[in-house]
């Protein structure tokens, strides 16, 4: 969390408006293993792709990488 600001509640008898709040860091990736970008050169991405997200350890090759099963954006070099 970067900076906490205490929420304020105001009531009115007229027109009302709702605002939904969230706190915490914003993650750009959706990988459950903490990666923000998928990369065919990364061992963890090769194994994850080969096993459709079931494993992150073992052996795999660059050719085993078919894409991120979680839809994480590809890293562009």
Residue, then its C-alpha position, 0 to 999 in steps of 0.5 A: x500500500x502506498x498511502x492510506x487515506x481513511x474513507x469518508x462517509x457522507x449522507x444526503x437526502x437528495x441524489x446519492x452516488x456510490x464509489x467502490x474503493x480498494x486498497x493495496x498494490x496493483x498487480x499488472x500480471x495474472x500469473x499465480x507464480x508472481x510473473x508480470x510477463x510471460x517469457x519463452x526463455x524463462x524456465x518457469x514459463x516453459x514448464x508452466x506452459x508444457x504442463x498447462x499451469x500444473x507445475x513449475x518445476x521439472x525440465x522443459x525446453x524453449x520449444x515446449x512453450x506454447x503460450x501462457x495458460x493464464x493469459x499473461x502478456x508476453x514480454x517483448x525484447 
